C-alpha cells in the first residue's frame, strides 16, 4: 500500500527533508497544516477533521489542483468536502485555494485513496465519493494499476451511508463500461435507473456540473467523456 506524506510529517516535526528532495511545495506545506493533512495526520484527526462534524462528508479521490473541491465547498456549505491526492504540488495548490478563501468546510490530504477507505473512514459514514478521470491504464498488462478495481469498489460501497453516492467520470469508454459492471455487481444502483431521469451530478449536490480541468480539455478537443452517479440502496 502506498504511504505518502511522510516527508511533510517529518518537516512538521522540525526535521530536514532528504537532500534529494528539493520540491518547492514542501516548505509551503508546513504552513498549510489547518487545511492540508498527511495520511498519518488524517488517520489521527479524522474524527475532528472539520469545524462542524455533524455535516455529511463528500470525498473526491484524485482532487488534482482542487478546482472541484473548491467549487463543492463553496456551493455546498451544508456539507464537508475532503480532497485526496498523492503529489505535493497538487495538494499544496488545492489547500492554498481553501486557505485563501477561508473555507472551513473543506480539507485536503496527501493520502492514498484505498488506504483512506480501508484504514481511516468508518463504515456507512460518507455521503458521497467522487472519482473524476482517473488514469485508465488502457494497456491490458497495466490494468492491475487501476484505482477502480473490484476490491476498491466493494470497500467504497461499505463506507457510504445508505443513499450515499459514487460519482464517476472518465474519457475512456472501455474503462467506464468495465467499471460500471463492477459497480452494479457490488450492490449499487444507477441514479438514472432510480427515477428514470439521467443526471449529470448527484441529486443532493448543489452547483453546476463541476467541469474538471481534464473534462474542459477533452471538451475543447471534442473528446467524449462518460459519467454516471451510482447510489447505495
C-alpha positions as CSV (number, residue, x, y, z in Angstrom):
1,X,0.0,0.0,0.0
2,X,1.3,3.4,-1.0
3,X,2.4,5.5,2.0
4,X,2.5,9.2,1.2
5,X,3.2,12.5,3.1
6,X,5.9,11.2,5.4
7,X,8.3,14.0,4.4
8,X,5.8,16.6,5.4
9,X,5.3,14.7,8.7
10,X,9.0,14.9,9.3
11,X,9.2,18.6,8.3
12,X,6.4,19.5,10.7
13,X,8.4,17.8,13.5
14,X,11.3,20.0,12.8
15,X,13.4,17.5,10.8
16,X,15.0,18.3,7.4
17,X,14.0,17.0,4.1
18,X,16.3,14.5,2.4
19,X,18.9,16.1,0.2
20,X,17.3,14.6,-2.9
21,X,14.1,16.4,-2.2
22,X,14.2,20.0,-3.5
23,X,10.4,20.2,-4.0
24,X,9.4,23.9,-3.6
25,X,6.0,22.9,-2.3
26,X,7.3,21.1,0.7
27,X,8.1,24.2,2.7
28,X,4.7,25.8,1.9
29,X,3.0,22.6,3.1
30,X,4.3,23.2,6.6
31,X,2.2,26.4,6.9
32,X,-0.9,24.9,5.5
33,X,-1.5,22.5,8.4
34,X,-5.0,23.8,9.0
35,X,-6.1,22.8,5.6
36,X,-3.6,20.2,4.4
37,X,-3.1,16.9,6.3
38,X,-0.8,14.0,5.6
39,X,-2.0,10.4,5.5
40,X,-0.8,9.8,9.1
41,X,-2.4,13.0,10.3
42,X,-5.7,12.2,8.6
43,X,-5.8,8.9,10.4
44,X,-5.2,10.6,13.8
45,X,-7.5,13.6,13.3
46,X,-10.3,12.3,11.1
47,X,-13.0,12.3,13.9
48,X,-12.4,16.0,14.4
49,X,-11.3,16.9,10.9
50,X,-13.9,19.7,10.2
51,X,-15.2,22.5,12.3
52,X,-18.7,21.0,12.3
53,X,-18.6,17.2,12.1
54,X,-22.4,16.9,12.0
55,X,-22.3,17.8,8.3
56,X,-22.2,14.9,5.9
57,X,-18.9,14.3,4.2
58,X,-18.1,14.1,0.5
59,X,-14.7,12.9,-0.7
60,X,-13.0,13.5,-4.0
61,X,-10.3,10.9,-4.6
62,X,-7.8,12.3,-7.0
63,X,-8.6,16.0,-6.5
64,X,-5.8,17.3,-8.7
65,X,-5.3,21.0,-8.0
66,X,-8.5,21.4,-6.0
67,X,-10.8,23.1,-8.6
68,X,-13.7,20.7,-7.9
69,X,-13.1,20.7,-4.2
70,X,-13.3,24.4,-4.1
71,X,-16.5,24.5,-6.1
72,X,-18.1,21.8,-4.0
73,X,-17.1,23.6,-0.8
74,X,-18.5,27.0,-2.0
75,X,-21.8,25.6,-3.3
76,X,-22.5,23.1,-0.5
77,X,-22.0,24.9,2.8
78,X,-24.1,22.3,4.5
79,X,-21.5,19.6,3.7
80,X,-17.9,18.9,4.5
81,X,-15.6,18.3,1.5
82,X,-12.4,16.3,1.6
83,X,-10.0,16.1,-1.4
84,X,-7.3,13.5,-1.6
85,X,-4.3,13.3,-3.9
86,X,-0.8,11.9,-3.8
87,X,1.6,14.6,-5.1
88,X,2.9,17.6,-3.2
89,X,2.3,20.1,-5.9
90,X,-1.4,19.1,-6.3
91,X,-2.3,19.0,-2.6
92,X,-0.5,22.3,-1.8
93,X,-2.2,24.1,-4.6
94,X,-5.5,22.7,-3.5
95,X,-5.0,23.6,0.1
96,X,-3.8,27.1,-0.9
97,X,-7.2,27.7,-2.5
98,X,-9.1,26.8,0.6
99,X,-6.9,28.9,2.9
100,X,-7.1,31.9,0.6
101,X,-10.9,31.7,0.7
102,X,-11.1,30.9,4.5
103,X,-13.3,27.9,3.9
104,X,-13.8,25.8,7.0
105,X,-15.8,23.0,5.4
106,X,-13.0,21.9,3.1
107,X,-9.8,20.0,3.7
108,X,-7.1,18.4,1.6
109,X,-5.0,15.4,2.4
110,X,-2.0,13.8,0.7
111,X,-3.3,10.3,1.1
112,X,-3.8,7.1,-0.9
113,X,-7.5,6.6,-1.7
114,X,-7.5,2.9,-0.9
115,X,-5.7,3.5,2.4
116,X,-8.2,6.2,3.4
117,X,-11.2,4.0,2.7
118,X,-9.8,0.8,4.2
119,X,-8.0,2.2,7.3
120,X,-9.4,5.6,8.2
121,X,-13.1,6.2,7.4
122,X,-15.8,4.3,9.4
123,X,-18.3,2.1,7.6
124,X,-21.6,3.6,6.5
125,X,-20.4,7.2,7.1
126,X,-19.8,9.0,3.8
127,X,-22.4,10.9,1.9
128,X,-20.5,10.6,-1.4
129,X,-17.3,9.7,-3.2
130,X,-16.2,11.4,-6.4
131,X,-13.6,9.9,-8.8
132,X,-13.1,12.0,-11.8
133,X,-10.9,11.0,-14.7
134,X,-8.6,8.5,-13.0
135,X,-5.7,7.1,-15.1
136,X,-7.4,4.4,-17.2
137,X,-4.2,2.3,-17.6
138,X,-5.6,1.2,-21.1
139,X,-3.0,-1.5,-21.8
140,X,-4.0,-4.9,-20.6
141,X,-0.8,-5.5,-18.8
142,X,-1.3,-2.3,-16.8
143,X,-4.9,-2.9,-15.7
144,X,-3.6,-4.0,-12.2
145,X,-2.7,-0.4,-11.6
146,X,-6.2,0.9,-12.0
147,X,-7.8,2.5,-8.9
148,X,-11.3,1.2,-9.6
149,X,-10.8,-2.5,-9.2
150,X,-13.4,-4.8,-7.7
151,X,-11.9,-4.8,-4.1
152,X,-11.8,-1.0,-4.1
153,X,-15.4,-0.7,-5.2
154,X,-16.5,-3.2,-2.6
155,X,-14.8,-1.2,0.2
156,X,-16.2,2.1,-1.2
157,X,-19.7,0.6,-1.0
158,X,-19.2,-0.3,2.6
159,X,-18.1,3.2,3.6
160,X,-21.1,5.0,2.0
161,X,-24.1,5.7,4.1
162,X,-27.5,4.4,2.8
163,X,-28.5,6.5,-0.2
164,X,-24.8,7.6,-0.5
165,X,-23.4,8.2,-4.0
166,X,-20.4,7.3,-6.1
167,X,-19.9,9.8,-8.9
168,X,-17.6,8.6,-11.7
169,X,-16.3,10.3,-14.8
170,X,-13.8,9.1,-17.4
171,X,-12.9,9.8,-21.0
172,X,-12.1,6.1,-21.6
173,X,-15.2,4.2,-22.7
174,X,-14.0,0.7,-22.0
175,X,-12.9,1.7,-18.5
176,X,-16.3,3.2,-18.0
177,X,-18.2,0.1,-19.1
178,X,-16.0,-2.3,-17.1
179,X,-16.2,-0.1,-14.0
180,X,-19.9,0.3,-14.3
181,X,-20.3,-3.5,-14.5
182,X,-18.3,-3.9,-11.3
183,X,-20.1,-1.1,-9.5
184,X,-23.6,-2.5,-10.2
185,X,-22.4,-6.0,-9.3
186,X,-21.2,-4.8,-5.9
187,X,-24.7,-3.6,-5.0
188,X,-25.0,-0.1,-6.3
189,X,-27.9,1.1,-8.4
190,X,-27.6,3.7,-11.1
191,X,-29.2,7.0,-10.3
192,X,-31.0,7.2,-13.6
193,X,-32.4,3.8,-13.0
194,X,-33.7,5.0,-9.7
195,X,-36.0,7.7,-11.1
196,X,-35.6,7.3,-14.8
197,X,-34.1,10.7,-15.2
198,X,-30.4,10.7,-16.2
199,X,-28.4,13.1,-14.1
200,X,-25.1,14.9,-14.6
201,X,-24.5,15.2,-10.9
202,X,-25.9,13.8,-7.6
203,X,-29.3,15.0,-6.7
204,X,-28.2,16.3,-3.3
205,X,-25.2,18.3,-4.6
206,X,-25.8,21.9,-5.4
207,X,-24.0,23.9,-8.1
208,X,-23.2,23.4,-11.7
209,X,-22.0,20.2,-13.4
210,X,-18.4,20.6,-11.9
211,X,-16.4,20.5,-15.1
212,X,-12.9,19.4,-14.1
213,X,-9.7,20.6,-15.7
214,X,-9.4,17.4,-17.7
215,X,-13.1,17.5,-18.7
216,X,-12.7,21.0,-20.0
217,X,-9.6,19.9,-22.1
218,X,-11.4,16.9,-23.5
219,X,-14.5,19.1,-24.4
220,X,-12.3,21.6,-26.2
221,X,-10.7,18.8,-28.2
222,X,-14.0,17.2,-29.0
223,X,-13.2,14.1,-27.0
224,X,-16.3,12.4,-25.4
225,X,-16.4,11.6,-21.8
226,X,-18.7,9.3,-19.8
227,X,-20.2,9.7,-16.3
228,X,-22.7,8.2,-14.0
229,X,-24.0,8.6,-10.5
230,X,-24.4,5.3,-8.6
231,X,-26.4,5.1,-5.4
232,X,-26.0,2.7,-2.4
233,X,-29.6,1.4,-1.8
